[in-house]
Amino acid sequence: MRGRQRYARTVRRAVATVPHYRERYAATGALPPLTRDEAELRRHLLMPLGSALLARRDPGRPATEHIAELHEALRLAGHRTGSGSGRDVYEIAPALRDPVRAYGTNWRVLLATTADAARCTERDADRSGTGRPVPDRHALVVGDAGQLAGVAAGPVTVERVTLAAAARTRPAAGSVWYEPWLGHLGGVPGACGELHLNPSRVHARLLDGETVLTLLRRRRPTLVHVRPEGAEFFGPGQCPLHGVPILGRPL
């Protein structure tokens, strides 16, 4: 019930304050699905009135918000982090970021091999503390399947999967659900193998027979009724073991 209330408030706020949704609702009386391509083209119209910035002045999402999403996705996937776990978390990423201490854990970055190394000097890497880090055997390393293949044996690796990938192959136990344009949205615990949603951040529903997602905490941009690639193969449901929201394959 609480998730439905948050969803309803998010939709009302979007119609009242976000140009894209005001325009769509005025034209159709509804909020049709939003695709990734449309979101990229209309990003400036997905910002609430009075809060949009020029692109060159937009600082982007705070690292603390990104880490909060990842922390919750790891918890849903069954990974223990925080005080007493003795493990740092490394995320393979295209850009360096200063280490962050949060939830009793150090959150660090491993630079992806596809990153623009010319922009990441030795001095910058040393200053940020992310220059050539070596995760120990207690660490978690989070990345895409291709990126994890290059990680030395020792630390626990956690694969990021998208809905499009999950539609082709059932996600491995312990993986986290990640869409590059939406963030970390859930995880796959080993006990059930179901794709658990993070109900505090994402609401899933069927809209004209299609699964769409609403990000409950996003404001800039505001993302209501988004349709990630692969969503047509999944439907919202309830985990038979844990009784929590999932995206499952229709029978």
N, C-alpha and C positions, 0 to 999 in steps of 0.2 A: 504493500500500500504506500509506504513512504517513497519508494522509487517512482510510483505513478504520480504522486504529488509533485515530486521534483521535476519529472518530465513535463507535467502540465504547466508548472511555473516557467520552465525554460521556454516552452512553446509560446506562452503568452508574452514573455519578455522579448522573444525574437520578433514576434509580429509587431509589438509596440515600438521597438527601438532599432531594429536592424533593417537597413534599406532593402536588401535582397528579399527578405521574408515579407516585409510590408508590400513590396511590389508583387510577389507571387500570390499572396493571400488576396490582395485587392483584385487581381486578374482572375483567379480561379476559385477563391473561397477555401483553398486548401494549401498545404505546403508539400509539393511534389518532391520525389527523391532528388538529392543533390549528388552528382558524380564528382570524381576527383578533377576531371578536366574543367567542369563548370566552376568548381571551387577555386581553381587556380586563376581562371579568367576573371572571376568576379570577387576576388579576395577583398578588394577595397570596399565592396558593398556588403560584405559579411561582418564588418566591424560595426559595433553599436554607434549610434549617432553621438557625436561629441568626443569619441575616444579613438578615432582613426588618426594615424600618424603618417607622415611621408615615409616611404619605404626606407630612405637612407637614414632616417632618425628612429626607426622602429627597433628597439633593443631585442625583440624576440621574446620567447618564453623564458622565464627565470629557470636557472638550473635546478632550483629547489622543487619546482613543480614537476619537471621531467623526472627527477629522482623519486619523488613521491609516487608517481605513476609506476615506475619500474619496481620500486619496493613492494607495492601492493600486488603487482603482477607476479613477482617472484613468490610472494606469500601464497597466492592462489595456486601457483604451480607446485607448492609443497617444499620450497627451499627455505631453509632457516637462515635468517640474517639478524644482525643486531647484537646487542650485548650478550656475551657468553658464547656466541657462535665462533668467535676467533677467525672470521673470514672477511676479507675485503671483497668488494664487487668491482669488476672491471667490465666496461662496456666498449666494444669495438665500434669506433665512430670515425667519421671523416674529418673531424676537427678536434683540436686539443681543448681541454677544459680543465680549469684548476680543480684539484681534488676537493671533495666536499665531505665533511663529517656530518652524518645524519643517521638517525635511528640506530645509533650505537655501532655504525659501520663506516668505513672509508669507501667512498664511491669514486673510482678512478676511470681513466680512459686509456684504451690501447688504440693507437692510430691505425686506421685501416690501411691496407696496402694500396688501395685505390685513391687515397687522399693526395692532395696536391702538396707534396713534400717541400716544394720550393717556397711555400708560404709558411712552413713550420720549421724555423731555424733551430739550431742546437740551443741557442741562447733562450728562445721562447720555451722550448721543451724543458730545459733545466729549470727555468724560472717557475713553470707551472707544476713541476714535479711529475710530469707525465713522459719525460724523455726516457725511452727504452725501459719501461718498467717490466719486471719479471714477476708474474703472479706466483705465489707459493701454492703448495698442494691443497691448502685449505680454502683457497679463493674460489669465487664464482666468476666465470668469464662468459658474458652474454654477447651473442652476435648471430649473424646469418650463418646458414650451414656452410657455405663456401668459405666464409671468414674463419670459422672455427676449425676447419681442416688444417689451417696453418698454425694452430696453437700447440705448443709443446705439451707433451704428456705431463700430467700432474694435477692441475686444477680441474675442478668440475666445470664442464661446459654446459651452457644453457642456450638452446637454439631459439631464435626468434622466428615465428611462422606467421604468415599472412593467411587470410581466408582463401585467397586464390591457391596458395600452396596446400592448405588443408583440404581443399576440394579434390586435389589430385592424390594426395597421400595422407593417411591418418596421422595427425601430429604425434610426435613421440611424447611419452610421459615426461613431465618436468619442463616442457617447453613453454614459452610465453607467447601470447598473441600480440603481434605488433604490426600496425599499418604505418608506413613511413609518413603519411600525411595526417594521421590521427593520433599516433602515439601508442603506448602500451595499454591494452584494453582488457587483458585477462590472462589466464594461464590454464594449463592442462595438468591436473594432479594425477599422480600415478595410480591412486586407489580406484579411480573410475574411468580415466582416459577421456572425460568429457571436456569440452571447451567452456570453462567457467568465465562468465562476464564479471567485471568489477562493477557491482550495482551502485556504488557510490559515485561512479564517474560516467557510466554508459548505460543507456536504456535502449533495448531492442524491441521492435514491434513489426508486425506485418502491415504494409501499406499497399493496397491494391495487389495483394498477393506477393509483394516483394519485401524482403527483410531490410529494414533501415535502422540506423543507429542515431541516437541523439547524445551528444557529449554534454553532460549535465553541468560541468564546471568550466567549460570553455567560454570565454567572452570575446577574445580577440585572436582569431575570428570566432564567431558563434556558429556552431555546426549542429544543425537540426535536420533529421531525416536524411543523413548521408548514406550512400550506398557504396560500400567498398567493393572492389573487384572480388568475385567469388561468392557474394552474398546470396545469389540466386540458388545456391546449393544448400543453404542452411535456413533453419527457422528457429525462433525463440522457443525455449522450453524450460523444463525444470530437471535438475540432475536427479536421477532415480536413487542415488546413494546419499547425496548431501542435501537435497531439497533446496538448492540455490539456482539462480538463473544461469542458463547455458544457451549456446547456439548449437543445435543438433541437426543432423542430417534428416530430412523428412523421410518417413518410411514409405 
